[in-house]
Amino acid sequence: MIPDRSLAAIVAAERRSSRHPPGAACADCKTILSLWLVEGSDPVLCTECLARRGGRPTTEEHALGGRPSPVVVMIGLNLHRLLSLVQDVTWRALGVAPGSPIAIVIDLIALLALRGVAT
């Protein structure tokens, strides 16, 4: 059974993706992962490319296991969006305390598994 919070996060991500035209891709990097595409951007851009065009940093801190966590890593904006969704559908949905060892381990596994996706 899927926890209600996981299902809600999945539905919200799907709803966001349906707001992009079919076949939408970032005009700069060509990514098609709708989670990364910024709603209303014209041309369609992913989070990192929009930041780059605006002269803003394309990386930010991600607290493994959520705040308060003793483990914080610097990652790309696109990967951060993906890892935040993973948090929503895993340990947050299960009611695991932020910053707990279980939450940190789940996030670390997700980071190691997904880090090549966002390059």
Helices and strands as residue ranges (DSSP letters): H 4-17, H 47-53, E 59-63, E 72-76, H 77-89, H 101-114
